Amino acid sequence: MKNNIAKLLFVFFEILLIVPVPAFSSLPGGPPGGDEANLLKHFRLVPLPQKIVLAKGAGLACNALGSIFLEGIARRPVLQAPLSTLPDAERPGEGVLTLRLKNDPSLPASREGYKLEVTARQVVITAKSEAGIFYGCQTLQQLLEDARDQSLLIPACTITDFPEIPYRAVHLDLKYHLDNLDYYYRMMDRLAAVKVNAVILEFEDKLRYRSAPVIGAENSISIDEFAALSRYANERHIEISPLVQGLGHVAFILKHDEYVGLRDDPRKDWVFDPLDSGTYALQFRLYDEAIAATPNGKYLHVGGDEVYNLGRSAASRKSGMTTFQLQMYWLNKVCAYAREHNRIPVFWDDMIFSLSGLYMSMHDTHTPADSVNLLWEKNAPKIEQYLHLFPKDCIYMRWHYTYPRLQGNQNAVNWLKSHQLKVMGASAVQEMHPMMPRNQSLFNPIKDFSWVAVTHGLEGMLATAWDDSSPHFETFWRGIYDYAWLSWKYTDIGPDEAHAAFRHRFYGPALSNERFEFQDSLEFLMNFQDTAFVKNSTRITVPEKIDLIELPGSELPADVWRTVYRNRVNLARKEIKRYETTRGIIKDNIKLARRNHYALRLFERINELQIYNAKILDLLDDYAGETTPDGRQRAVLKIRSAADGFADLRKEYEQVFSETRFLERPPGYLMDDNYDTMLANATQTSSDWMYLFELKMNVKLEAWLKSMQ
């Protein structure tokens, strides 16, 4: 009887922990105390508005608005439910959302600024432009969503808001994958909801080029289809601009026999020959079609980064031009094209500083700031002698994914600006990590570069999302929300606060509590999984040699194996406990989430797949610790069962993964043949790269298990 009572009490308290109690249930008019900070605990707006002033009076119910009145505005903005379902009103008044377009000097100067006024009876959004009206509506949508989800009234208030950084883009890299076209449409809705206003779309071979059909993969998307997506995004105040790689990163072009003659180095498909007129004839045709696919874009991103060993072609050697001069020759040619086609060129700036001996000063965390400044004084003249070659109408994109506040990086920004060159910053929501981003979704670099952008008055920001290991885009959203917040309003917050707001906004208010955080824990698990089976390799790029750990008994005596791998096994067992905790948290998230369940299912499958490595290590140690033939045979059977289960783990993950993303490459797809061996470029079978070490280990395990029979 006592055991039954104890079980009942346990279940009761478990329910208390996971079932949300409606906030302010005793005060339906608004938050206790009525201050802004208290309001924002329950109405977690992303991005955070610049100013909120609470007013006296009753709040607004989530179903109080019955119609929309347009004042001074010709067309209704494209909105999500419930606002999208409201009929037109003939006049402002009770139960009406008034959208007022007005050139009022009291409004924020930014064209994206707005003022939102909430009372018990109506809402008024006033702005100088349609973009401001749209962003005011996004804030209202979040308020209504929170009021509905928590059975609250929206407190009477006035919100005055505007972005601190005018251009806030997210990078969509299609290098090694494609999603269903519908997924990209939904992506635009989700980006617009958090006030991202631009996308840089890196086509690679996923655009069906008409003038060079061999370059577009068999499963590529047509120009017309991308143009329709661009128009859809533009209606939501998102401007899509193309990125067509050059001078380097052009393996998707130069791997084809038709274009081998345009290589700077005949042995590598990485870099165009900058002095071959055919380079520009081809690049400009690709630009033409990329521009047609993005009719509402303002920019043309031309790439230009990581072009090492430039100048190998016969024409380059004969010219006598330096590497820097070759780089700038190419840049001027492509910038002239952009100018003639009413696009602003954007260029990764790293080679400027690499070729002048300053690049490492942006990444060295140990050299004091004074020493960095001395290095800049010494080496800056190496760049300045070529200042006449710098196109003035180009945007120089200063990218940094680790420590953007370092003195060297700020010096680079200041150097560009001091010479009247326009600068944007680029952080990342994903670098090269497999399965999912790491380092708390790169929160600190995003925060630090947002600070640099605001402090130094940059033209804009880009959050890159690289496809080198092709994790699902669904795993990027936490970093995108961090970026959306910090690029709209830089705030000195920590990752815990930002990610509580993310969970609240992305999944539902009940999940804002820190006990529902699982991505940080999953990152630790993934970090262990990355190298659990290998000695010296990493999973960032394809290693030249995969050096697997030995197996006990055959390659190392069992007692020696246990000594050699004791620390690794202990860590594996710790990670198994972390996995079990994470598994429970994800299940609680799935139970309580109000939206975006697909992302949770994907993370659930990642968690189940990644723990395979730790469990195999644990079982191998059990085998090595057995001292009797029967004990070892039982241990072998357990290892056999776990190894046989890997195929199911993979299948279950890929079933969820492929609900939006195509897994298989088209038949006969030609792989890139470059020296930068990206993980997703590792195997012809399109999904094998995700399990490169596991598949190698399973082959080894199979031979070992057969030897044990």
N, C-alpha and C positions, 0 to 999 in steps of 0.2 A: 504493500500500500504506500509506504514511504517513497519507494522508487517511482511509483506512478505519479504521486504528487510532485516529486522533484522534476519528473519529465514534463508535467503540465506547466509548472512554473518556468522551466527553461524555455518551452515553446512560447509562453506568454511574453517573456522578456525579449525573446528573439523578434516577436512581432512588433513590440514597442520600438525596437531598434530600426526596423526596416520600413515601418509604415509612417509616412510623414504626417505630422500634426499641422493643420492649417495655421499659418502665421496670422497674428492679429485677430484670432477668432473672437476675442472679446471686444475688439475695437474695429468694427467693420469699416469705419470711415478712414482708416489709415494707420500708419505705424505708431507704436507707442512713443511718446515724446515728440513726434512730428519733426525730427531733424533730418537733414539730408542723408547723413551717414546711416541712420537707422532705415531710412527708405531704401537705400541702395543694398541693404542686406536682403531685401525681399524682392526688389525690382532691380535685378542685376543686368544693367544695360551694357551691351558690347557693340561698338566702343562706348566708353564712358563720355557723357556729354560734358561740355565745358563748364556749364553753370546750371544749377537747379535751385530755384527759390520756391519754397513751399508757401502756400496761401491758406488763408482761413476758409472755412466752409467745408461742406460735405464733399466726399470724393465721387468719382465717376464709376459706375458699374460697367463690367466688361461688355454687357449687352445693351448699354444705354444709347449707343449711336445707331440711328435708323436710316440715315441718308447722308449724302455728300453734296455740298454746295460749292461750285467753282466760282471764284471771284477774281476777275482779271486774268484768268487762265483759260486757254482755248480748249485744252483737252485734259481729260483725267489721266493721272499717272498710272502706269501699270503696277498693280498692287497684288498682294496675296490675300487669301481669306483671313479674317472676315471682311476686311475693308473692300475687297474686290466685289463682294456680293451686294454692297449697299447701293440702292437706287439714287438717282439724282434728286436733289431738293430744289425748290423754287426760290428759297431764301434761307439765310442763316437763322439759327434759333435753337430751341430746345431739341435735343436728340440729333443734332446735325454736326457733322464734321465739315468745317469751312476751310477750304484750301485757298489762301489769298496770295496772289502774286502782286507784289507791291514794291516799288522802289523807295523804301523807307530808310532814311539815314540812320535810324536807331537800330536797324538790323545789322548783323555781322557783315563785314566787307566782303568776305569770301562768297563766291557765287554758289557754293555748296552749303552756306550757312542758313539757319532757319530759327524761328521762334515758335515754340509749341506751348499753348496755353490750355490747361485742363481745368474745368469747373465741374460741378455736379451735373450740369445740364448739357454741356456741349464742349467741343474741342475746336480750337482755331490754330491752324498752322500758317505762318506768314513767312514768305521768303522773296528774294529778289529774282530768283530763277526757278525753272522747273526742277533742276537738280536739288536745290534747297527744299522745295516742296516734297520731292521724292524722299530725301533723307529724313525729313521731319516725319513722314509717314512710316518709315522704317522704325524710328524710335517709338512711335505710337503703337505699331504692331507688337513690339516687344512688351510694352506696358500692358496692352490688352491680353497678350498671351500669359503674362505673369499673374494678372488679375484673375483670369479664368482658371489657371492651373492651381492657384492657392486660395480661391474663393475670397478675394480681396476687392476692395474698391481702390481705384487709382487715386492717390491723394491729389487734391487741388494744388496745382503748381504751375510754374512757368519755367520752361527749359530753353535756354539760349545756347546755340551750339554751332560749331564750325570746325573744319579740320585744320591742323597745324601744318600738315604736309599736303600740298595740292594734288600730287600724282601718287596714287597708292596702288601699285600693280602686283599681281600674283603671276608667277611663271607657270605655264603649262607645257611640260616637256614631253613630246610624243616619240622620243628617240627609239624606244624598244617595245612600245605597247600601243594598243588602242582600246578605248572603252566603247560601249554602245553610244551612239550619237545622243541618245536620250539622256545619258549620264552627264554630258557636257552642258546640256540645257539646264538640268537641275543644278549643276555646279554654278551656273550664272545666277540663278535665283538665290542660292545660299551665299555667294559672295556679295551680291547686292544687299542682302539683309544685314550684313555687318559693314556696309559702306565702303567696300573695296570698289574702286572706280576704273580699274584697268586690268587687262590680261596681256601678257607677252606670250604669244603662242609660238613655240618652237616646233615647226613642222617636221624637220628632217625628211624622211621618206614617206610620211603619212599623208601628204598632199598629192593628189593625182595630177601631176604636172602634164599639161597638154603638149608643151613644146619639147619635153624631155621625158617621155613616158617610161623609159627604163628606170629612172630614178625613183618614181613613186612605186611603193610596194603594191603587190597585187590587191591587198586589202585596204588600200588607202582611201581617203575620203575626198569627194570631188570638190572642186572650187566652189560650185554653186551651193553645196551643202554647208561648207564653212562660211560662205557669205551669208547664208540664212541664219546661222548661229551668231555671226557678228551683228546682224541687224537685231536679233532677239536680245543680245547683250546690250546693245546701244539703247534699246527701249528702257532698259533698267540702269541706265547711266554707267555702263561699263564699256570702255573703249578697248577693242581687241586690236593689237598691232602684231605684225609677224616678226619672228626671228628666223632668219635664213643664214645658216652658219657659213662662215668664211673668215678669214683667210685660212684658218685651220679648222679642225673638227669637221672635216668634209669627207670622211670615209664613206658616208652614205652616197656620195657622188663618185669619188675617185676609185671606189672598189670595182666599178663597172668597166669593162674592156673599152667601151667607147670613149672614156675620159681619162685613161691611164696617161695619155700624152700631156695632160694638164698638171701632172704632179710636179711639185718642186723637187722632191726626192723620188726618183723612179721606183725605189724599193718600198716606199710607204704611201699609204692612201690618206695621209693626215692633212697635208698642206697643198694648197694651190701654188702654182708658179705665178708670182706676182707680176712677171714681165711678159707673160704670154697673153696676147690679145684674146685668145680663145677663152681664157679664164673669165674675162669680163663679158664676153658675148653670152656665155652660159649663165653666169651669175645674174646678169641683168634680165635674162629670160625668166629665171626662177623668181627674181624680185617682182617682175610684172605679174606673175600668177599669184604670188603670195599677197600682193597688194589687192588683186582682184578678189581674193578669198577673205580679205579683211577690209571691206569698203569704208568702214567708219573709223579706221585707225588714223592716228596722227603721226606715228613713228615707224621707222624701219630699223629694227635691230640687226646689225650686220655682223655681230660676233667679234672676231679679231683677237681672241685670247689664246694663250698657251701655244704660241707659234715658236717653238724652240728650233734651233738649227736651220732657220730660214736662210735661203740663199744657196741651195744646193744645185739648182738648175743651171744649165750651160749659159742661159741668157743672164741669169743673176751674177754668176761668177765673172762673166765677160764685162758686165756693166761697171764693175768696180764700186757699186753702191754698198754702203754698210747695211747691216741687218736692220738698223733703225730706219734708214732711208727707204729700204724696201717695204717695211711695214707701213710707213707713212705714205709712200707712193700708192699702195693699195687702198689705204684709208681715204685718200683724196679722190681716187677714182670712184669709189662706191658712194662717198658723200656727195659727189657731183651728181650721180644718178639720183640719189634721194631728193636732192634739191630740185632737180628738174621734174620730179614726179610728186612734188608737194608733200613730201614726207621729211620728218626730222630724223637724221641718222643717230643711232645710239651705238656706242662702241665700248666693249670691255677694255678697261685702261691698263691692265696688269703689265702688258709688254713694255709700255712706256717706262715703267719703273724697274722692270726686270733688266732691261737693256742699259740702264744707267746705274746699276748696282745699288738700288734703293729698295728693292722689293722686300728683302728679308727684314728691313727695319720696320715693316708694317706687321710682322709676325713674331719678332723676337721679344719674348716676355721678360727677358733677363737684363737687357741693356738699359741703363738709366736714360731717362728722357733727355738729359743734357748731352749725353753721348750720341743719342739719335739725332739731335739737332745739329751737332757738329758734323755728323756724317752727311746730313742734308746740305749743309753749307758747302761741303767739299764736293759733293756729287751733283747737286742741282745744275751747275753750269753744263754738265754733259747733256742734259735735256734742253736747256735753254738755247744752246747753239742751233737747235732744230725748231725753235718756236715758230719760225716762218712756215713750217710744214704742217702745223696743227690747224685743221679745219675749224673755223670759228663757229660754224653753225651746227656742230656736232655736240651731242650729249656724251660726256665721258662718264661711264658708269664704274664707280669705285666699289668693287665687291670685296667683302670680307665676312667670313663665316665663323670666326672664333672670338677675336678680341678687337672689335672695331674701335674701342677707345684708346688703343695704343698710340703713343705719340707719333709713330711713323705713319699710321693710317690718317691721323688728323693732319699731319704735315702734307700728305698727298692731296687731301681735300683742299687745304689752304693754298697749296702751290697752284693747283688748277684754277681755283677761284681768283687768285691774285693775278693771273694772266688772262682774266676775262673769259675763261672757258666755263661752260655750263656743266654742272655735276649732279648726278644722281647717285644714290647709295643702293647697294644690293646686299641684303642678308639672305638667310636660307631657312626654310622650314624642313628641308631634307637635303642632306649632302649625298653620301654614297652608301649609307647603311642599308643592309638587306632587311626585308620584311617590314620595318617601320623605322621612323626617325628615332634618334637617341638624345641624350643630354637635355631631358625635360623639354622635348620638342624644340631644342635650340633656343629656349626662352632668353637666356642672358645675351647672346649675340644679337637677337632681334631687338631686345630692349636697348642695348648699347648703341646699335646703329641708328635706332630711332632717335636717341639722344643726340648723336652726331648730326643727323639730318636736321633736327629742329634747331640745335645750337648754331650750326653753320649755314642755315638757310638753304638747304639743297633743293634742287628742282623737283625731286620726288624720290620715291623708294620702290624697290622691287623685292619681293620675297621669292627667291628661287626655289624650285622643287625638282631637283635633278632625278632623272630616270635611270641612272647608271646601274642600279641594282633592281629597278622597277618594282618597288613596293607599291601597294595599292594606294591611290590618291586618298582614299577614305581615312588612311592613317595620318594624313597631314593636317586634318582640320584643327587640332588643338593649337599647333603652331600658327596656322592661318588666323585663328581668333586672337592669339597673342599679338600678332602683327597688325591685325585690323584695329585693335585697341590702341596700341602704342604708336602707330603711324597716324592715327586720327588725333589722339591726345596723349602726348608723352606723360607718363605718370610713374613716379618712383615706387613701384609695387614689386613684390616678389612673386615667384612662380606659384606659390600656394594660393595667393589671392586671385591671381589671373586665372588659374586653372579651376578654382571653385566657380568663378564666373562662367568659364567655358562649360563645365558640366551642367550648371544651371541652365544656361542658354541653349546648349546643343542637345542635351538629353531631357532635362526637366528640373524644376526647382528642388525636388526631393533629393537630388544627387549632388547638391552643392556642398554637403557636409564632407569633411576630409576623409571620412571612413569609406567613401565611395571612390577615392582615387585609386586607379589601378595601372595607369600607363607608366608611371615612374617605376613601379615594381616590375612590370613587364619588360621595361628597358633593361633592368639589371639581369633578368632572366635571359634576354636576347644576347646580352654581352657575353654571358657565360656560354651560351649555345654556339656563338660564333666560332669559338676556338676549342671547344671541349674535346674534339677528336683529333686535333692536330698539335704538332709540337711548336713550329715556328711560323706557321702561315696565319694570315688574316683573311677575312671574308670580304674585304672592301673591294679588291680587284682579284682577278684570277692569278694565283701564284704560279710561278714557273714549275714548281714541284710541290705536290701536296704530300707532306711528310706526316703520315698518320702515326698515332701512338701505337706502341706494341700491345699485343694481347698476352695475357698471362698463360704460362705453361708452354706455349710454342716458341715464342720469341724471347721471353724473359721467364726465369723461374718465378713461381707464384709469390714466394716471399719477397723476392727482389722487386717484382711488379708492385706489390703493395707498398713497399718503401718508396719507390720512385714516384708513384702516383698518389701517395697518401694525401697531400694537400689538395690535389684536383678532386679526389673522391670526396673528401670532407666538404669541399665547396659544392660539389654536385648534390650532396645530401642536404646542405643548407638551401640550395636552390629548389630542391623538391618540396621542402616546407614552404618556401616562398611561392612556388607554383600553386600549392594547395590553397594558400590564403588568397592569392590572386584569383584563382578559379572561383572561390566563394564570392568575392567582391564583384566579379563580372556577372555572376548569376544574379546577385542582388540588383545590380544596375539594370539587367535585362528585365527583371520583374517590375521595376519602378519607373523605367524610362518612358517618357511620353512621346518621344520622337527619335529618329535616327537609330532605329534598332539594327539596321544593317551593319553599321560601324561596330556595334557591340558584338554582333555575331562573328564578324571578321576577326576582332581581337580575341574572342573566345577560341576560335580555331587556331590562331597563331599561338596562343598559350598552350593548347593541347599538343600542337606539333613540336614546339621548341623543347619541351621537357623530355622528349625522347632521348636526347644525348645524355642528360644527367641520369636518367633511369638505367640506361645501358652501362654507364660507368659504375653505378651503384651495384648492379647485378654482377658485373665482372669482378668487382672487389669481393662480393659474397662468394663467388666461385673460387677466387684465389685464397680465401680464408678457410675454405672447407678442407678437412684433413682425411676424409674417408671417400672411397669410390662412390658409395651411394649418395653421400652429400654433394659431391661434385656433379653426379649425374642429374640430381634434382636441380642444381644451379644451372646446368646446361639447358635443361628443359625450359626454365624460366627465361633464359636469354633467347632461346629459340622462339618462344611465344612473343616476347617483346619485339624481336627483329621482324618477325612475320607481321606484326601489327603496324609496322611503319607504312606499308602501302595504304592501309585504311586511314591513317592519320593524314597522309598526303592527299588522298582522295577527298576526304571531308573538308580539308582546307581549300582545295581547288574548286570544289563545288560552290562554296560561298564566294571565293575570289572571282570566279568566272560568271557570277550573276550579272556583273556589269562589264567585266573585262574579258577580252579575247585572249585565250591562253596559247593557242597554237599559231605558229608562224605559217604564212602561206606556203604551199608546196614549192620547192625549188628556191626558197628565199636565200639570197646571197648574203652571207655574214660579212660584217666589217672586218678588215684585215689590217688593224692598226696597232701601234705599240702601246696604246693606252687601253689595256685589256679590261674593259668594264665587265662586271659580273654578269649582267643581263646579256652580254655578247659572248658568253662563254660556251654555250652549247647550242647545237642545231635544234635539239628537242627543246621547245621553247620554255618549258617550266623547270627543266632539270637544274638550271643555274641556282635555283633557290635552295637546292639540297646538295650542293656540290660535294661537301665533305661527308654528309650522311650517306649518299649513294656509294662513294668510295669505301667508306667504313663498312657498309652493309655487304659489299663484295668480299671484303676481308673477313668479316664475321661469318659469312656463309662458308667460306673455306675452312675457317677455324672450327665451326660447328660440325662440319662433315668429318673433320679429323677426330672429333670427340666421340663419334658413333662407335 
